[in-house]
Each structure stands twice: as C-alpha cells, then as structure tokens.
C-alpha cells in the first residue's frame, strides 16, 4: 500500500511539472538586468525580452537592478522563488569573476542558479575618444611607462571581467594605468567622451554605438581572434602581447530548483530566436556574437569558467570588501 502511495505521489509530481511547462507562462516573466540602462547587458537583455515577447506572445519585462559590479541584481535573482517567473541576464563578470573577488558575496553561482540559455559572447574593447592623443595602443603603453598612474581607464565597476581585463593588460605590458570604476558602462562612457578619463575598457556592445558614430576610437579587442562584428579592430595579441585572451559572455539564469521542464521550454525558445537571421544581425550589430547552447552545455561553461577564474583573480591580487 505504501509503495502504491509513493508511486502515485511521484507520478502526480511528474504530471504536475509537465502540465506546468505546457501552460507556462501564465503571467509576465521578470528579467532582472543587473546593470543600469544603456550598457551592453541592458542592450542585450532588452533585445531578448522584446523579441521573445514578439515571437512567443509571452510578456517578458526587463527590470534594472544595478550596483556593485552587477552582484546586487544577481543576488536578488538568487533569492527569488524558483517558479520560472524570475530570471536574470548574468555574465562572466558577476557569475564567474565576482565570487572570487568579493569577500562576503551572498550567492554561489554554481549552487544557487540553474543555467537556462546562453545568449552571446563578446570581446572586451579598449577605446578612447577620437580627439584623444592616444592614436594606438602603443601610445598608451609609452605614456604609462613614462609616468605610472598618469593614464586612467574607466570600467563598469570593480570586479567585472572588464576591470580585470585592464589589470591583466597592465601586467602583460608591465605598466600601471589607474583604474576608475563606475556604476555601469553608461556613466563610464560619458566620462571618456568628455575627456575625464583617458580610456575605457568596455564590452563591445556597450561601445559599438559610439564607435560607429565616430566618437570613440577603438585601439584593440582583448579576445584571441578579431570580432566578426568589428573585424577592423586588431587584437591585443596581434599588437605584441601573445596569448592575451579575455572575453565575456551573457546568458539567462533562473534560481536553483526551477522546474526542468520550464528551463527546457525557455531554452528552446531562446535558441530558436538566436537561429533567426534577424536576431543574429541584431546581436552582431551590437558588437556581440550569438551562440546557442543547451542548459547542460551552458552549465558546464559556467562551472569551467568559475574554476578557471579563481586562479586568474588570485594572480591579479584584486579583492573587494
């Protein structure tokens, strides 16, 4: 009798989960964006939310929760109920790098989240305003060698992959540029355009609009290969720093415990979206490159990068209270 009751209970749970996925979603889905409006994460998040809403007739609502290098928004997502109605656009910054930088982070990305859908990856780009005296990356290195700390570079915040890309370049070039952290890409962009900081280290999507407008001069991308979205920009490795490779990725996560059928449903819809010529073109236009994965593949990427960046952060000596 007990065995029959247990079997019935297991069957009931399975049927309920399957029915939940078939009817999902029955209300709006909140997409937490852990950076301010105008930056690369915000741009891609709103693109995904808009296109998903158009194609699936779901209602996906972006909600900016910025601060502390994206960790405030990620922490809020970790505390959300695992119902499938709360998700977050995470990236390497706050899901992989931040846990090794912040001493008292409230979440563990490999335990507190389920990977849902990888969206895109992008190199980091080093830019300066077009009126700047720095015409090439070699000009930057020469100035920083002559006067350590005299060259300043802005980033979206302490502990981001972008911040560390600048620190890793400092080490590779044996120079000392001074880091100026901001609360997101947009305020950093405004200050580099105004000439208040010499350079900005940025995700390519955040900088692409100003590069196309002729207001920013790109000096180099930090990935191992040139970006297909901006093939005229040389890599740091090409410019004499062999092996230099720093890129970032963006993807959707839900709280751990979210029903697997819902994760599979969202993954399938995002992957179908990424396969369309319109979506591919829109993402490339922003300086990123679309890349679909299964939830399992994305989860493996998260774990691999999480373990890898432990040593990178340790070698950089960077910590954040």
VOPAMI-153638 format. One record per residue: residue in three letters; x, y, z of N, C-alpha, C in turn. Coordinates in pm, whole numbers, plus 32768, in hexadecimal, padded with zeros to 4 digits. Layout:
REM VOPAMI-153638
alaXYZXYZXYZ;...
REM end
This chain:
REM VOPAMI-153638
unk80527F8780008000800080008056807F8000;unk80BF807C8056811A80F0805E815F81067FD9;unk818D80957F9B81D080A17F19817280DE7EB0;unk80F480B57EB2809280EC7E53807F81827E68;unk807981AA7EE8806782387F0780DF828A7ED9;unk815982537EF181D282997EC681D782A47E2E;unk81B582387DEA81B5823A7D57815382A07D22;unk80DE82A57D62807883067D3980A983957D4F;unk80F083AB7DC0812484317DDE818B845C7D78;unk81E684017D55824D84207CF0820D84407C6B;unk81A883EF7C45816184047BC68119848A7BC5;unk80DE84AD7C388096852C7C4180F385A27C30;unk816A859A7C6C81CD86057C5D81F886147BCC;unk821185A17B8A823D85A37AFE81D285DF7AA4;unk815485B77ABC80E585EB7A6B80D586807A82;unk80E086AB7B0180D387397B21813F878B7ADD;unk81BD87587AE1822D879F7AA2821887AA7A0C;unk81E8873B79CE81D1873E793E8163879F7918;unk80F9879F7967808A87FB794C80B4888B795F;unk810B88A279C4813B892A79DE8189895F7966;unk81DE8908792C822D893478B981D489507840;unk816A88FE782F8112891077BB80C5899377C3;unk80A389BE783B80558A39784980AD8AB47863;unk812C8A9E787981898B0B7899819D8B65781F;unk81A38BE9783281858C2F78AF80F38C5E78B1;unk80BC8C66792880328C957937802E8D277964;unk80A28D63797A80AC8DEF79A081318E25796D;unk814E8EA3798681C98EDF795482448EA47999;unk82B18EA0794D83318E6E797F838E8EE57994;unk83C48EF17A09841E8F5F7A2A84AE8F387A06;unk84EF8F8E79B8857B8F7A799485CF8FE379DC;unk86168FB97A43866B90157A8E86E790367A3B;unk870290B77A2D877890E879E587D591247A4F;unk884790E67A6C889791117ADF88F391887AC5;unk88D891D37A5C8924924D7A3F88C492BB7A15;unk88F0933A7A15889693A979F2887093A9795E;unk880B93F8793B87E5940578AE8859943B7859;unk8862940C77DE88C29443777F893F93F1776B;unk895F939677C789D7934477B989BE92C87767;unk8A29927877528A1F920176FF89BB919B7734;unk89BB918577B7895E912477F288CE915277E0;unk88B691D177F5882F920877E5880191FE7754;unk885A921E76F7883692197668880D918D763F;unk885F91297663884190A0763D87C5906B7686;unk87B69091770487419064775186C090977712;unk86BE911576ED8645914F76B2862A91167626;unk869590F775DE868590B9755B86449030756A;unk86778FDF75C8863F8F5A75E085AF8F647611;unk85968FBD7671850F8FCC76A884AC8FF6763C;unk84D3905775EA847A90897581845A901E751A;unk84C28FD874EC84AE8F73748484628EF974B8;unk847D8ED0753484328E60756E839E8E847579;unk83848EFE75A382FA8F2B75B082B48F2E7529;unk82FC8F5C74C282C18F62743B82A48ED77403;unk83048E7D741082FB8DFB73CE82A18D99741A;unk82AF8D94749F82668D3074EF81E38D637526;unk81D18DE87524815E8E2B756281638E2475FB;unk81D78DFB763281ED8E0776C181FC8E9B76E2;unk81F78EBC776182158F43778C82938F3E77E2;unk83038F6777A983848F6677F083A88FF6780F;unk83B59015788F83C5909F78BC845190B578F7;unk84A8910478B6852B912278EF851E917A796B;unk8573916279CD857191AD7A4A860191C77A76;unk863092427A6786BB92647A8A86D092697B20;unk872E92187B51875492157BDF87EC921D7BE6;unk881E92987BD988AE92AD7BC788F792BF7C4B;unk897C92B17C4189D292D07CB28A3492617CD2;unk8AA892897D0A8B0F922C7D398B3991C97CCC;unk8B5791FF7C568B8891AA7BEA8B2591427BBB;unk8AA5915D7BCD8A3E90FF7BA28A14909C7C0C;unk8A57909B7C808A3B90347CE589B9904D7D30;unk898A90C97D36890C90E67D7B889790A37D31;unk889390B37CAF882990757C5F88308FDE7C62;unk88A88FA77C5C88B98F157C60888A8EDF7CE7;unk88AF8F247D5388878EF87DD987EE8EFA7DE8;unk87AE8F5F7DAD871C8F667DB386DE8EF07D68;unk87188ECD7CF786E68E5A7CAA86F88DD87CF7;unk87678DCC7D4087818D537D8E87198D3F7DFC;unk86E28DAE7E2D867F8DA77E9A85F18D907E65;unk85DE8D9B7DE485588D907DAA85228D017DB4;unk849F8CF57DB184608C717DB4847C8C287D30;unk84998BA67D3684BC8B5A7CBD84418B2E7C6F;unk83F48B8D7C4183758B707BFD837D8B807B66;unk83ED8BB97B3583F88BD37AA683CC8C5E7A7F;unk839F8CAE7AE083708D347AC183D58DA07AE9;unk84498D747B1384B98DCF7B3085358D977AEE;unk85768DE67A9A85F68DBD7A6286508E367A5A;unk86D08E1E7A3F87318E8A7A3F87908E7779CB;unk87BB8EE8799188218EE3792A88A98EED7970;unk88E68E7B7982896A8E7879C289D78E7D7959;unk8A508E9C79868AC28E96792D8B3D8E6D797D;unk8BAB8E5B79378C238E2B79788C498E8379F0;unk8C318F0679E58C538F637A508C1D8F387AD7;unk8B988F297ADC8B598F137B5E8B3F8E817B80;unk8B498E287B1C8B348D9A7B368BB58D4C7B48;unk8C248D817B168CA28D377B188D108D817B63;unk8D1F8E027B458D8D8E4F7B7F8D6D8E817C0C;unk8CF88EBC7C1E8CD38EFA7C9E8CDE8E9D7D16;unk8CB98E1D7D0B8CC38DC77D818D508DB97DB8;unk8DB48DCD7D658E3F8DC37D938E778E4A7DBF;unk8E2C8EB57DA38E598F3C7DC88E198F6F7E48;unk8D978F5B7E548D4C8F907EC68D578F307F3C;unk8D778F647FAF8D8E8F0E80238D0B8EDC8060;unk8CA08F2780538C238F0280978BAE8EFA8036;unk8BC38EBC7FC48B588EB17F618AED8E517F95;unk8A6F8E737F7F8A018E257FB989D58DB07F62;unk8A108D9E7EED89E58D317E958A5C8CE27E60;unk8A418C657E3F8AA28C0F7DFC8A668BEA7D75;unk8AA08C1A7D088A608C057C858A4F8B747C5D;unk8AA88B1D7C888A9E8A907C608A398A427CB5;unk8A0E8A7C7D2589AF8A387D7D89268A7B7D81;unk89238AFF7D6F88A88B4A7D82885B8B657D01;unk88928B3A7C9088518B567C10884D8ADC7BB6;unk87EC8ADD7B5D87E48A7E7AEE88028ACB7A6E;unk88618A997A20887E8AD6799E88098ABA7940;unk87D98B2178FD87638B1378A787878B1C7813;unk87C38B8D77EA87E08BA1775C88558C00774A;unk88BD8BD27709892C8C2976E288FA8C7F766E;unk891C8D00767188EA8D5C760B89588D8875AB;unk89C78DBA75E18A2E8DF2758A8AB38DFB75D4;unk8B1C8E0B75888B9F8E2875C38BDB8E9F7579;unk8C388EE275B98C728F59757D8CFD8F7475B4;unk8D568FA775618DD78FD475968DC6905575E4;unk8E29907576308E3290F776728E8291517615;unk8E6091D176128EA5922E75B88EE092A27609;unk8F5692CE75E28F969342761F8F7F93B875C2;unk8F3E942175F68F1B949375A28F47951675E3;unk8F50957D75908F69960575BF8F1796637567;unk8F0396DC75918EB59737753C8F08975C74C1;unk8EC5977F74568F0A979473D78F6C980A73DC;unk8F56986A74388FB098DD7443902998BF749C;unk9030984674D2909A982375309124982474ED;unk918A983C753E92159837750D924197A874F3;unk91F697467527921B96B9751591E096867491;unk923796757430920B964673AD921295AE73A3;unk926A957073F1927F94E073ED929294AC747B;unk928D9429748A92A693EC750D933694057537;unk9390940A74D6941D942674F5942E94B07534;unk93DC9511750B93E19597754793BC959175DB;unk9358953E75FA932D952E7685939E94F376D9;unk93DA948A76A69446944776EF94BB94A57705;unk94E094F076A09550954D76AB953595B77717;unk94BB95EE771994989654777C9495961A7809;unk946095A1781794589562789B94E1953978CE;unk953A9516787495C394F5789D960D957178CE;unk95F595E0788A9639965D78AD960796957931;unk95879681794F954D96BA79CA94E2965B7A00;unk950A95FB7A5494A9959C7A8E943595E47AD3;unk93BD95B17AC3934295E67AFC931096667AB9;unk935996967A53932D97107A0F92BD96F579AB;unk92B9967B797492519655791491DF96147962;unk91659645794C90F196107993909795C17935;unk90599558796C8FF6950F791C8F7A94F37970;unk8F06950979348E8894F079778E5494657956;unk8E02942F79B18DC193AD799B8D3693B279D8;unk8CE0934F79BA8C59934E79F48C5593337A8A;unk8CC893147AC68CC892FE7B568D3792A27B83;unk8D5792AB7C048DBA92517C3F8D8C91C07C32;unk8DEA91697C138DCC90DB7C128D8F90A67B93;unk8D7990FA7B308D4590C97AB18DB7908C7A5F;unk8D9390377A028DF6900179A58E3E9073795E;unk8DF390DC79428E2A914F78FB8E929196794F;unk8E7791A979CF8EDA91E27A2A8F59918C7A29;unk8F4791097A388FBC90B17A3E900590A879B9;unk8FBD90BC7949900390BF78C89069913078C7;unk904491A2790290A39211790D911991EF7966;unk90FE91AB79D6916991857A3191C5911C79F4;unk918990C079A991D9905979669231909A78FB;unk91FB910078B6924D9147785492BD91947898;unk92A191D1790A930A92127958937F91B27970;unk935C9138799893C290D379B4940C90A87936;unk93C1909178CA94009063784D945D90CC7813;unk9437914B781B948791B777E294ED91F17845;unk94E391C278C1953C91F2792C9530928A793E;unk94B292B3794A94959342795F9436934E79D5;unk941693C979FB93B793E27A66935894517A3C;unk92E694287A029279948779E99223948C7A67;unk91E194FB7A7E918C950A7AF690FC94EC7AD3;unk90C3948E7B1C903994647B068FD794C47B48;unk8F6E94EB7AFD8F0395407B338E8094F37B21;unk8E4994BB7B8E8DCE946C7B818D5194C37B7D;unk8CED94977B318C6C94DC7B298BFC947A7B4A;unk8B8494AE7B5A8B10945A7B738ACB94397AF0;unk8B1293EF7A9A8ADB93CA7A198B27940879A6;unk8B0D93D6792E8B56940278B78B339490788C;unk8AB294B478998A87953578648ACD95AC78A7;unk8AD495B3792D8B1B9623796B8BB096247949;unk8BEC95AE793B8C7995A779128C8995DE7885;unk8C2A95BB782E8C2D95EA77A48C239682779D;unk8BCB96BB77ED8BBA974C77ED8C3C97937816;unk8C83975978768CFE979A78A48D71978B7842;unk8D79971B77FA8DE4970F77968DC7976B7720;unk8D48977A76FC8D2497D6768F8D3E986776B5;unk8D30988477368D49990C77678DDC99287781;unk8E2D98BD77798EBC98CE77918EE398CC7824;unk8E8898A0787B8EA6989B790A8EFB9822792E;unk8EF597B978DC8F53974978E68F8D9733785B;unk900796FE7857904D96F077D7901496807780;unk8FF5961077C08FCA959A77768F51955D77BA;unk8F0F950677708EAA94B177AD8EC29423777F;unk8EBE93C777DD8EBF933977BC8E2F930D77C6;unk8DF992DA77588D6892C9774C8D4692487702;unk8CCF9214771D8C9B91AC76C48C8591EE763C;unk8C9391A275D28C8091DB754D8BF1920D7537;unk8B8891C675698B0191FC75588AED92857598;unk8B2C929C760A8B1C931E764D8B5B939075FD;unk8BC8937275B78C1293DA75708BEE93E674DD;unk8BA9938474A68B96937B74168B5093F673DB;unk8AE99427741E8A9F949A73EA8AF7951473DA;unk8B4A9530743E8BA295A574398C16959173D8;unk8C41951473C68CA994F873628C70951372D6;unk8BF794E272BC8BB894F7723A8B9C958A7220;unk8B8095D4728C8B649663727E8BE296B6726E;unk8C56967572788CD496BB72678D01970A72E1;unk8CC496F073548CE7973A73CD8D5096F27422;unk8D5E9670740C8DC3962274538E2395E273EE;unk8EA395DF74138F07959C73C18F2A95177405;unk8F0D94A573C38F32942573FD8FC8940B73E8;unk900B93E27451909B93C7744890B993337439;unk906A92DF747B9080924E7471900E920474B4;unk8FF5918974868F9C912D74CD8FF290C87517;unk8FBC90917583900D903E75DA8FFD8FA875C2;unk8FA88F8275648F948EF5754790078EBD74F3;unk900E8E3874EB907C8DF974A090718E15740B;unk8FF58E1F73D88FDF8E3F734A8F938EC2733E;unk8F9C8EFE72C98F508F7672AE8EBA8F5572B1;unk8E6B8FB872D58DDB8FA572DB8D9F8FAC724F;unk8D438F5172308CFF8F5871AF8CA68FD471A8;unk8C809008721C8C2E908172208C7F90FF7205;unk8D0290F8721C8D59916C72068DE2913B71D8;unk8DE89104715F8E6290C171308ED9911E7118;unk8EC391A071168F3291FD70FD8F81921F717C;unk8F4E91F671EF8F939216726C8FF891A7728A;unk907991C7729A90DD916072B590CF91287341;unk910590B173569107907673DC918290A77429;unk917990A174AE91EC90C175029260906274E0;unk923F8FE374C892A68F8174A692F18FA77425;unk92A88FD773C292E690027344934890747359;unk932D90C673BD937C913E73D493F59125742E;unk941690A5743F9493908574849486903C7507;unk940B901E753293F88FDC75B493BB8F53759D;unk940F8EF8756F93E48E737544939D8E2775B5;unk93318DE2758F92E78D9375EF927E8DE1763C;unk92768E64762592148EB5766F91888E91763F;unk91318E6B769C90AB8E3F7675904A8E5376E9;unk8FFB8EBC76E28F948ED677468F138EF876FC;unk8EAC8EA6770F8E298EC176D28DBF8EAA773D;unk8D458ED0771F8CDA8EBB77808C608E80773A;unk8C058E4B77898B8B8E1277518B118E41779E;unk8A9C8E3077608A1D8E58779B89BC8DE27792;unk896C8DCD77FA890C8D6177F488A28D6B7860;unk88368D22784D87C58D2578A987D18CB87914;unk87B58CE0798F87B68C837A0087338C907A4E;unk870B8C227A8C869A8C227AE986C98BE87B6E;unk86818C057BDB86A98BCE7C5D86AE8B367C5B;unk870C8AFC7CA587148A6B7CB1868F8A357CE4;unk866689C37CAC85E689897CD3857589A97C74;unk85908A007C12852A8A1C7BAC850C899B7B60;unk848E89797B49846D88FC7B0284B988EF7A7E;unk84EF88797A688541886179F184F388767970;unk8471885279718420886378F9841588F778D1;unk840E894F7934840789DE7916848C8A0D78DB;unk84FA89E07917857F8A0478E3858D89D57852;unk8561895B78368568892477AE85148977774E;unk849E89A2777B844489F3772884858A797704;unk84BA8ABD776A84F88B40775285748B3076FA;unk85C48ACB7714863C8AB276C486198A9D7631;unk85B18A4E7617858A8A31758C855D8AB17545;unk85128B06758A84E28B80754A85558BE37531;unk85B18BEE759086248C48757C867C8C15750A;unk86948B92750686E98B5B749D86AA8B6B7413;unk86258B5D740A85E18B75738A85F18C077360;unk85EA8C5E73C285FA8CED73A886878D0C7375;unk86EC8CCF73B487778CE8738E87978CB47302;unk87488C5572D3875F8C1B724E87248C6F71DD;unk86D48CD371FE86958D24719586F88D8C7160;unk86F78DA470DD87518E0970A487408E9370E3;unk86C38EB6710486A78F39713E86EC8F4971C6;unk86E28EE2721B871E8EE972A087B78EE57297;unk87E98E8F723F887B8E89722B88B18F137204;unk886F8F5171A4889C8FD571748893903E71E2;unk8829903772328817909A729E8884908D7308;unk88A89011732A89108FFB738F899990247359;unk89B68FFE72DD8A37902372A08A4290BA7293;unk89D490FD727489D4918F726989FB91D272EC;unk89E4918D735B8A0891C273DD8A97919E7405;unk8ADD915373B08B68913173CD8B7990AC7412;unk8B0E905F74218B168FDB745F8B008F7073F4;unk8B108EF3741D8AFC8E8473C08A9F8E1F73FF;unk8A2E8E0173BD89CD8DA373F78A078D167400;unk89E48CD074688A138C46747789AF8BF874CC;unk896A8B99748F89078B4874D4894A8AD17518;unk89138AA9758A89418A3375D388C989F07614;unk88D98971763688778930768C888F895F771B;unk882D894D777488458971780088BE8928783B;unk88D188AA78118941885B784489C788947815;unk89CE88BA77958A4988F577608A68897977A4;unk8A0189CA77B98A158A4C77FB8A408A38788C;unk8A0689D678CF8A2D89B879588ABE898D7961;unk8AEB894078FF8B77891578FB8BD4898C78E5;unk8BAC89E7788B8BFC8A6078748C088AB278F4;unk8B998AC1793B8B9B8B0B79BA8BFE8ACE7A1B;unk8BF78A4B7A2D8C4D8A067A8E8CE08A0E7A63;unk8CFA89FB79E38D8589FF79B18DC28A8979C5;unk8D788AF279A08DAB8B7A79AF8DB78BA17A43;unk8D598B737A948D5C8B907B248DDE8B5B7B62;unk8E018AE17B3F8E7D8AA67B738EF98AEB7B3A;unk8EF68B0D7AB98F688B4A7A758F898BD37AAF;unk8F228C257AC78F3A8CAE7AF28F658CBB7B83;unk8F588C517BCF8F8D8C537C5890228C747C56;unk906C8C317BFF90FC8C477BF5911E8CCF7BB7;unk90CF8CF87B5690E78D797B1590D68DEB7B78;unk906B8DE67BC690538E507C2990BE8E4D7C95;unk90E48DD67CC0914C8DCA7D2691CF8E057CF5;unk91F28DE97C77926E8E1D7C3E926B8EB57C31;unk91F28EED7C1B91E88F807C0B91F88FC87C90;unk91DE8F817CFD91E78FC07D81917090187DA3;unk910A901B7D4E909690717D63903690347DC8;unk900390887E238F9A905E7E818F3B90D47E96;unk8EC090B77EBB8E5E911E7ED88E1990FC7F5A;unk8E14915C7FB48DD4914680368D3D91398025;
REM end
